[in-house]
Amino acid sequence: MRLDASGKVSLDHIYTAPDPRTYFQALRPLGYRVPQLAKPWFEKTVKEYREAERVAEPRVLDIGCSYGVNAALLKHDLTMDELYDRYDGSGPGSRAALLERDRDLTRSRRPAHPLRFTGLDASAEALAYAHEAGFLDDTVNADLEADDPTPAQRDRLAGTDLVISTGCIGYVTERTLTRVVRAQDGRLPWMAHFVLRMFPFGPVEDALDGLGYRTVRIDEVFRQRRFAGPEERRGVLAGLAAADVDASGLEEDGWLYAQLYLSRPRHR
Ligand SMILES: C[S@@+](CC[C@H](N)C(=O)[O-])C[C@H]1O[C@@H](n2cnc3c(N)ncnc32)[C@H](O)[C@@H]1O
C-alpha cells in the first residue's frame, strides 16, 4: 500500500479508468459515503441560492467531480448505494454499453428543479465518461493547482453560481479556488466544501476572505470512509496529531471524517 504525503493511501489509479467501475469497486469496501451525506447540504444550499439570487437554473461547478458523482446524486436523485450497485461489474460489460444504460437514466430521470453541472477534474477519462453519460453538462479538464485556466477554460468557469466539492480539498487548495473565482469577472459564487479534518482549511479560508468571502464551519462531522488498513490509520493519526487535531472518539475508531465549510460573499 502506497501512502501519499498526507499519510492517506494513494488512490490515483482509480481516477483515470475509462469507466466508473474501478472507482466504485475500489471505494465500496472502504464505505466511501461522503457524497451521500453531502447531498442534503448541497440541496439546501442550492435552494437558498435559488431563492436569494432568483436564479431559475443555477450553474454548479463540482471541483474534483470524478465520474460526475455529485451530479448523479443531485441532478438525477441517485444514491451512493445505487451507484455502487450500478457499477459493481454485474451489469453491461463494455464502456459503450454502460454509457448507453446511463444515457437512458439521465434522459429519463430529470431533476425536479433545473440545475446545470460543470465538472472540473484533472482526469480526462472521468470527465469524458460523465459528460457522455449526461451527468455533466460541461467539463473543464485542468489542474488549476499548476496552471492558470486557458481562455477557453475561463469561459467555461465563468458564470458559476455555486462551487461544491467532496473528497477533493487537499488535492486542491486555495490556488484552484482563487483561479475559479478570478474567472468570474467580479461575481462571487457561493461555495460548499466537504474537507477531511486532516487538511487545515485555514489557508483556504484566508484566501477566500481576501476575495470577499465569509466562511462558516458547520458544527457537525461527516464520515468519509474507513481506513484502507493499519498503515494508513497510523499515517493519518500521525498527521492529525501533528496538526493538533484531537482524533479521540473519531478517526481513532477507524473512519476518516470530513467537515463542511460554507463560504458566501460578505457583502451582497
Ligand atoms: C477522492 S476523488 C473524489 C471524487 C468525487 N468528488 C467523490 O466524492 O466521489 C478526488 C478527485 O479529485 C481529482 N483531482 C485530484 N487532483 C486534482 C487537481 N489538482 N485538480 C482537479 N482535480 C483533481 C481526482 O482526479 C479525483 O477525481
The ligand as an SDF file (V2000), in Angstrom:
LIG
                    3D

 27 29  0  0  0  0  0  0  0  0999 V2000
  -11.4250   11.2730   -3.9220 C   0  0  0  0  0  0  0  0  0  0  0  0
  -11.8480   11.7270   -5.5700 S   0  0  0  0  0  0  0  0  0  0  0  0
  -13.4050   12.4970   -5.2000 C   0  0  0  0  0  0  0  0  0  0  0  0
  -14.3680   12.3600   -6.3320 C   0  0  0  0  0  0  0  0  0  0  0  0
  -15.7860   12.7970   -6.0690 C   0  0  0  0  0  0  0  0  0  0  0  0
  -15.8610   14.2030   -5.7390 N   0  0  0  0  0  0  0  0  0  0  0  0
  -16.4250   11.9780   -4.9970 C   0  0  0  0  0  0  0  0  0  0  0  0
  -16.6050   12.4650   -3.8800 O   0  0  0  0  0  0  0  0  0  0  0  0
  -16.7480   10.8030   -5.2420 O   0  0  0  0  0  0  0  0  0  0  0  0
  -10.7610   13.0840   -5.9200 C   0  0  0  0  0  0  0  0  0  0  0  0
  -10.8630   13.6620   -7.3340 C   0  0  0  0  0  0  0  0  0  0  0  0
  -10.0170   14.8220   -7.4200 O   0  0  0  0  0  0  0  0  0  0  0  0
   -9.3830   14.8260   -8.6770 C   0  0  0  0  0  0  0  0  0  0  0  0
   -8.1780   15.6580   -8.5790 N   0  0  0  0  0  0  0  0  0  0  0  0
   -7.0190   15.3850   -7.9590 C   0  0  0  0  0  0  0  0  0  0  0  0
   -6.1670   16.4130   -8.0790 N   0  0  0  0  0  0  0  0  0  0  0  0
   -6.8090   17.3690   -8.7940 C   0  0  0  0  0  0  0  0  0  0  0  0
   -6.4700   18.6690   -9.2480 C   0  0  0  0  0  0  0  0  0  0  0  0
   -5.2890   19.2110   -8.9850 N   0  0  0  0  0  0  0  0  0  0  0  0
   -7.3870   19.3750   -9.9590 N   0  0  0  0  0  0  0  0  0  0  0  0
   -8.6040   18.8300  -10.2470 C   0  0  0  0  0  0  0  0  0  0  0  0
   -8.9760   17.6080   -9.8280 N   0  0  0  0  0  0  0  0  0  0  0  0
   -8.1050   16.8910   -9.1150 C   0  0  0  0  0  0  0  0  0  0  0  0
   -9.1100   13.3580   -8.9670 C   0  0  0  0  0  0  0  0  0  0  0  0
   -8.8950   13.1380  -10.3670 O   0  0  0  0  0  0  0  0  0  0  0  0
  -10.3790   12.7170   -8.4390 C   0  0  0  0  0  0  0  0  0  0  0  0
  -11.3570   12.6370   -9.4400 O   0  0  0  0  0  0  0  0  0  0  0  0
  1  2  1  0
  2  3  1  0
  2 10  1  0
  3  4  1  0
  4  5  1  0
  5  6  1  0
  5  7  1  0
  7  8  2  0
  7  9  1  0
 10 11  1  0
 11 12  1  0
 11 26  1  0
 12 13  1  0
 13 14  1  0
 13 24  1  0
 14 15  1  0
 14 23  1  0
 15 16  2  0
 16 17  1  0
 17 18  1  0
 17 23  2  0
 18 19  1  0
 18 20  2  0
 20 21  1  0
 21 22  2  0
 22 23  1  0
 24 25  1  0
 24 26  1  0
 26 27  1  0
M  CHG  2   2   1   9  -1
M  END
$$$$
